[in-house]
Amino acid sequence: MKPAPFKYVAASSLDHALSLKAEYGDEARFLAGGQSLIPAMNFRLARPAVLIDINGLADCAGVHRAAGKGVSVGALTRYRALENDRDFLNACPLFADALPHIAHPQIRNRGTIGGNLSHADPASELPAVATAMQALMRIRSVSGEREVAASEFFAGLLTTDIAADEMLVEISFPEAAPRSASCFMEVARRRGDFALCGVAAVVTLDDDGRCANLRLALCGVGETPVDASEACAALIGQFLTDKAIGAAAAAVPSAIEPSGNVHATPDYQRHIAGVLTRRAITTAHHRIGHAA
Ligand SMILES: Cc1cc2nc3c(=O)[nH]c(=O)nc-3n(C[C@H](O)[C@H](O)[C@H](O)COP(=O)(O)OP(=O)(O)OC[C@H]3O[C@@H](n4cnc5c(N)ncnc54)[C@H](O)[C@@H]3O)c2cc1C
């Protein structure tokens, strides 16, 4: 299939991109890696009148670290750049687990973190990672800038809090707490497929070795990434024994409402959500031991 006719404009600067978006609003889409947008246009599922190519905005790509302030990633940073950035993966180890699950190397060469999060596919890995890590989205328009927490950013199926005249410009990840570690796991039909269910867990221990904080977010089991931290809150203050983790993970299947798809029934998705939660928390806990 070929896309419907559209006007193409290559933005020469961020200001140019934002003024074009202010002018065309919902009629226009930003072209980042193109790995979701172009297939959707070719299938005529998306018919933007205007494509604003933001690939030339070098200022919107790259990883920035500030001592004690975590890591900020420009929206146009490609998956491949993150995969190859050892310092970034050390600071945000959930990405080291999650990135290899995204599609295939050719797609990761082009796809961007900003395009991924803006596209907001609920089966995608990074919205769950951003939710578990409590990322902040920096969103800009010609009239100013605002920050939105990941928990507020994903508004529904393929829908975010980004308004028609706005662009996601940067994503910030807070500094990891001491004595914390993380794990992302998923089940997909084939390597590179979207997840039938994925789980991102971040575990923090206190000085006695008890669980001080637990963040849990799932992909593939709702219309947005699902923050299931509350379902496992019983672990806070406890030692993370196999029994305690197993009991907490058993609460997750009933806390989610997957709709199922052609490859997985809702019951199967609930089952793997419980299994992956148990394994992800256990692995994150072991990783703290190894890091200490
Ligand atoms: C065969 C195949 C398999 C795939 N498998 C997976 C997978 O397993 N997991 C997964 O997560 N993804 C998968 N993808 C999708 C891939 O990760 C895309 O790269 C990603 O969803 C979109 O990123 P992009 O940079 O390509 O964005 P684009 O396709 O360019 O844009 C996507 C949408 O976001 C908007 N947008 C882009 N950047 C911004 C911005 N900065 N601000 C506001 N709006 C913006 C665009 O206008 C468009 O509406 C797959 C794709 C293919 C083709």
The ligand as an SDF file (V2000), in Angstrom:
LIG
                    3D

 53 58  0  0  0  0  0  0  0  0999 V2000
    7.9980   -4.8520   12.3950 C   0  0  0  0  0  0  0  0  0  0  0  0
    7.9190   -3.9230   13.5910 C   0  0  0  0  0  0  0  0  0  0  0  0
    8.0060   -4.4610   14.8590 C   0  0  0  0  0  0  0  0  0  0  0  0
    7.9270   -3.6130   15.9740 C   0  0  0  0  0  0  0  0  0  0  0  0
    8.0090   -4.1800   17.2100 N   0  0  0  0  0  0  0  0  0  0  0  0
    7.9920   -3.3630   18.2970 C   0  0  0  0  0  0  0  0  0  0  0  0
    8.1160   -3.9000   19.6140 C   0  0  0  0  0  0  0  0  0  0  0  0
    8.2830   -5.1140   19.8250 O   0  0  0  0  0  0  0  0  0  0  0  0
    8.0660   -3.0240   20.6540 N   0  0  0  0  0  0  0  0  0  0  0  0
    7.8950   -1.6780   20.4670 C   0  0  0  0  0  0  0  0  0  0  0  0
    7.8630   -0.9410   21.4470 O   0  0  0  0  0  0  0  0  0  0  0  0
    7.7910   -1.1500   19.2420 N   0  0  0  0  0  0  0  0  0  0  0  0
    7.8290   -1.9500   18.1560 C   0  0  0  0  0  0  0  0  0  0  0  0
    7.7270   -1.3920   16.9070 N   0  0  0  0  0  0  0  0  0  0  0  0
    7.4980    0.0760   16.7800 C   0  0  0  0  0  0  0  0  0  0  0  0
    8.8240    0.8540   16.8880 C   0  0  0  0  0  0  0  0  0  0  0  0
    9.3410    0.7070   18.1960 O   0  0  0  0  0  0  0  0  0  0  0  0
    8.6610    2.3330   16.5790 C   0  0  0  0  0  0  0  0  0  0  0  0
    9.9620    2.8040   16.3700 O   0  0  0  0  0  0  0  0  0  0  0  0
    8.0520    3.2100   17.6560 C   0  0  0  0  0  0  0  0  0  0  0  0
    6.7690    2.7530   18.0180 O   0  0  0  0  0  0  0  0  0  0  0  0
    7.8380    4.6440   17.1650 C   0  0  0  0  0  0  0  0  0  0  0  0
    9.0360    5.3580   17.1750 O   0  0  0  0  0  0  0  0  0  0  0  0
    9.4860    6.1720   15.9030 P   0  0  0  0  0  0  0  0  0  0  0  0
   10.6220    7.0240   16.3180 O   0  0  0  0  0  0  0  0  0  0  0  0
    9.6860    5.2300   14.7850 O   0  0  0  0  0  0  0  0  0  0  0  0
    8.2140    7.1320   15.6890 O   0  0  0  0  0  0  0  0  0  0  0  0
    7.3400    7.5100   14.4030 P   0  0  0  0  0  0  0  0  0  0  0  0
    6.8470    6.2630   13.7520 O   0  0  0  0  0  0  0  0  0  0  0  0
    8.0740    8.4790   13.5500 O   0  0  0  0  0  0  0  0  0  0  0  0
    6.1530    8.2780   15.1140 O   0  0  0  0  0  0  0  0  0  0  0  0
    5.1780    7.5920   15.8730 C   0  0  0  0  0  0  0  0  0  0  0  0
    4.1070    8.6100   16.3440 C   0  0  0  0  0  0  0  0  0  0  0  0
    4.6550    9.4720   17.3260 O   0  0  0  0  0  0  0  0  0  0  0  0
    4.6060   10.8450   16.8840 C   0  0  0  0  0  0  0  0  0  0  0  0
    5.8550   11.4540   17.3550 N   0  0  0  0  0  0  0  0  0  0  0  0
    7.1040   11.0510   17.0710 C   0  0  0  0  0  0  0  0  0  0  0  0
    8.0000   11.7700   17.7640 N   0  0  0  0  0  0  0  0  0  0  0  0
    7.2970   12.6620   18.4880 C   0  0  0  0  0  0  0  0  0  0  0  0
    7.6490   13.6750   19.4210 C   0  0  0  0  0  0  0  0  0  0  0  0
    8.9210   13.9080   19.7540 N   0  0  0  0  0  0  0  0  0  0  0  0
    6.6590   14.4060   19.9940 N   0  0  0  0  0  0  0  0  0  0  0  0
    5.3570   14.1700   19.6910 C   0  0  0  0  0  0  0  0  0  0  0  0
    4.9540   13.2140   18.8160 N   0  0  0  0  0  0  0  0  0  0  0  0
    5.9210   12.4680   18.2320 C   0  0  0  0  0  0  0  0  0  0  0  0
    4.4820   10.7710   15.3850 C   0  0  0  0  0  0  0  0  0  0  0  0
    3.8780   11.9310   14.8520 O   0  0  0  0  0  0  0  0  0  0  0  0
    3.6190    9.5320   15.2140 C   0  0  0  0  0  0  0  0  0  0  0  0
    2.2720    9.8490   15.4400 O   0  0  0  0  0  0  0  0  0  0  0  0
    7.7850   -2.1870   15.8020 C   0  0  0  0  0  0  0  0  0  0  0  0
    7.7440   -1.6530   14.4990 C   0  0  0  0  0  0  0  0  0  0  0  0
    7.8020   -2.5050   13.4140 C   0  0  0  0  0  0  0  0  0  0  0  0
    7.7410   -1.8930   12.0320 C   0  0  0  0  0  0  0  0  0  0  0  0
  1  2  1  0
  2  3  1  0
  2 52  2  0
  3  4  2  0
  4  5  1  0
  4 50  1  0
  5  6  2  0
  6  7  1  0
  6 13  1  0
  7  8  2  0
  7  9  1  0
  9 10  1  0
 10 11  2  0
 10 12  1  0
 12 13  2  0
 13 14  1  0
 14 15  1  0
 14 50  1  0
 15 16  1  0
 16 17  1  0
 16 18  1  0
 18 19  1  0
 18 20  1  0
 20 21  1  0
 20 22  1  0
 22 23  1  0
 23 24  1  0
 24 25  2  0
 24 26  1  0
 24 27  1  0
 27 28  1  0
 28 29  2  0
 28 30  1  0
 28 31  1  0
 31 32  1  0
 32 33  1  0
 33 34  1  0
 33 48  1  0
 34 35  1  0
 35 36  1  0
 35 46  1  0
 36 37  1  0
 36 45  1  0
 37 38  2  0
 38 39  1  0
 39 40  1  0
 39 45  2  0
 40 41  1  0
 40 42  2  0
 42 43  1  0
 43 44  2  0
 44 45  1  0
 46 47  1  0
 46 48  1  0
 48 49  1  0
 50 51  2  0
 51 52  1  0
 52 53  1  0
M  END
$$$$
